[in-house]
């Protein structure tokens, strides 16, 4: 009898905790879904919007990696930066080719937006281990955003050569993201 009362008491005391945990998990899931929906709402479905975001991202990858090739003494950073310059230069050229087959005129950015200019300034002000850590952190963030952009556009964007470009480029961006996750911390 005492054992039954003890079990009932433990169960009664555990119920509010379980309910609170369930509510907390539900709130976290709702928040994550909201953030995902918000980021998807910011993702462009039109060629012009995609090109603007993709070109600025690509320019940042190249410029920051060229800086890393000059400033970093870390062999892993050097190798990654060299690969970024090569792959993102190639991607830029492939996007230009795709745009030649698009009906209508698409405005292509020729310089970084304010956000990416500030990131470059921060990177230019860093040195040594601080530079390596900042560069790596920025690359992780940039590749997360690029994968999301290219994934979304390849699934939801306007059909045509730019959407094909996004689909073909996505595996390379995912590979870059994987390389970053395997790179030892600077």
C-alpha positions in Angstrom: 0.0 0.0 0.0 2.8 2.4 0.9 4.5 1.5 -2.4 1.4 2.4 -4.3 1.0 5.7 -2.5 4.7 6.5 -3.2 4.3 5.7 -6.9 1.2 7.8 -7.1 2.9 10.7 -5.4 6.0 10.5 -7.7 3.7 10.4 -10.7 1.7 13.4 -9.5 4.9 15.4 -8.9 6.4 14.4 -12.3 3.3 15.4 -14.3 3.9 19.1 -14.1 7.5 18.7 -15.0 6.6 16.5 -18.0 3.9 19.1 -19.1 6.4 21.9 -18.7 9.0 20.0 -20.7 6.5 19.3 -23.4 5.4 22.9 -23.5 9.1 24.0 -23.6 9.8 21.6 -26.5 6.7 22.8 -28.3 7.7 26.4 -27.8 11.3 25.6 -29.1 9.9 23.8 -32.2 7.5 26.7 -32.9 10.3 29.2 -32.6 12.6 27.1 -34.9 9.7 26.8 -37.4 9.1 30.5 -37.2 12.8 31.3 -37.8 12.8 28.8 -40.7 9.6 30.4 -42.2 11.1 33.9 -41.7 14.3 32.9 -43.5 12.3 31.3 -46.2 10.2 34.4 -46.6 13.3 36.4 -47.1 14.5 34.0 -49.8 14.0 35.2 -53.3 12.0 33.2 -55.9 12.8 35.7 -58.7 15.9 35.8 -60.8 16.8 39.3 -59.8 16.6 38.7 -56.1 18.6 35.5 -56.3 21.3 37.0 -58.4 21.7 40.0 -56.1 22.2 37.7 -53.0 24.3 35.1 -54.8 26.7 37.6 -56.4 27.3 39.6 -53.2 27.9 36.3 -51.3 30.2 35.1 -54.0 32.2 38.4 -54.1 32.6 38.2 -50.3 33.8 34.6 -50.5 36.5 35.6 -53.0 37.6 38.8 -51.4 37.8 37.4 -47.9 39.6 34.3 -49.1 42.1 36.4 -51.1 42.8 38.3 -47.9 43.2 35.0 -46.0 45.7 33.8 -48.5 47.8 36.9 -47.8 47.3 37.2 -44.0 47.0 33.7 -42.6 49.9 31.6 -41.6 47.6 28.6 -40.9 48.0 25.9 -43.5 44.4 24.7 -43.2 43.1 28.3 -43.7 45.5 28.8 -46.6 44.3 25.6 -48.4 40.7 26.4 -47.8 41.0 30.0 -48.9 42.8 28.9 -52.1 40.0 26.5 -52.8 37.4 29.2 -52.2 38.9 31.6 -54.6 39.0 28.9 -57.3 35.6 27.5 -56.8 33.8 30.8 -56.3 35.5 32.4 -59.3 34.3 29.4 -61.3 30.8 29.8 -59.9 30.8 33.5 -60.8 31.7 32.7 -64.4 29.0 30.0 -64.6 26.4 32.4 -63.3 27.4 35.0 -65.9 26.9 32.3 -68.6 23.5 31.4 -67.2 22.5 35.1 -67.2 23.3 35.3 -70.9 20.3 32.9 -71.5 17.8 34.8 -69.3 15.0 36.8 -70.9 15.1 40.4 -69.8 17.8 42.4 -68.1 19.1 41.4 -64.7 21.0 43.9 -62.6 24.2 42.3 -61.3 25.9 43.9 -58.2 29.4 45.1 -58.7 30.3 45.7 -55.1 29.6 44.3 -51.7 26.6 45.4 -49.7 27.0 47.3 -46.4 26.8 44.2 -44.3 29.6 42.4 -46.2 31.7 45.5 -46.4 31.6 45.7 -42.6 32.5 42.0 -42.4 35.5 42.7 -44.6 36.6 45.7 -42.5 36.4 43.5 -39.4 38.5 40.8 -41.1 41.0 43.4 -42.3 41.5 44.7 -38.8 42.3 41.2 -37.4 45.6 39.5 -37.3 47.2 36.2 -36.3 45.0 33.7 -34.6 42.2 36.3 -34.3 42.2 36.6 -38.1 42.0 32.9 -38.6 39.2 32.5 -36.1 37.3 35.4 -37.6 37.8 34.2 -41.1 36.6 30.7 -40.3 33.6 31.9 -38.4 32.6 34.2 -41.3 33.0 31.4 -43.7 30.8 29.1 -41.7 28.1 31.7 -41.5 28.4 32.6 -45.2 28.3 29.0 -46.3 25.2 28.3 -44.1 23.5 31.2 -45.7 24.6 30.3 -49.3 23.5 26.7 -48.9 20.1 27.9 -47.7 19.8 30.4 -50.6 20.8 27.9 -53.3 18.7 25.1 -51.8 15.6 27.3 -51.6 16.1 28.8 -55.1 16.8 25.4 -56.7 13.5 24.1 -55.3 11.3 27.3 -55.5 12.9 29.7 -57.9 11.9 30.7 -61.4 12.5 27.9 -63.9 15.4 28.5 -66.3 19.2 28.7 -66.5 19.7 30.5 -63.2 17.7 27.8 -61.4 19.8 25.1 -63.1 22.9 27.0 -62.0 21.7 27.0 -58.4 21.0 23.3 -58.5 24.4 22.5 -60.0 26.3 24.8 -57.6 24.6 23.6 -54.4 26.7 20.4 -54.0 29.9 22.4 -54.1 28.6 24.8 -51.4 27.6 21.8 -49.3 31.1 20.4 -49.8 32.6 23.7 -48.6 30.4 23.7 -45.5 31.6 20.1 -44.8 35.2 21.1 -45.2 34.7 23.9 -42.6 33.1 21.5 -40.2 36.1 19.2 -40.5 38.7 22.0 -40.3 40.5 22.1 -36.9 39.7 25.3 -35.0 42.3 28.0 -35.5 
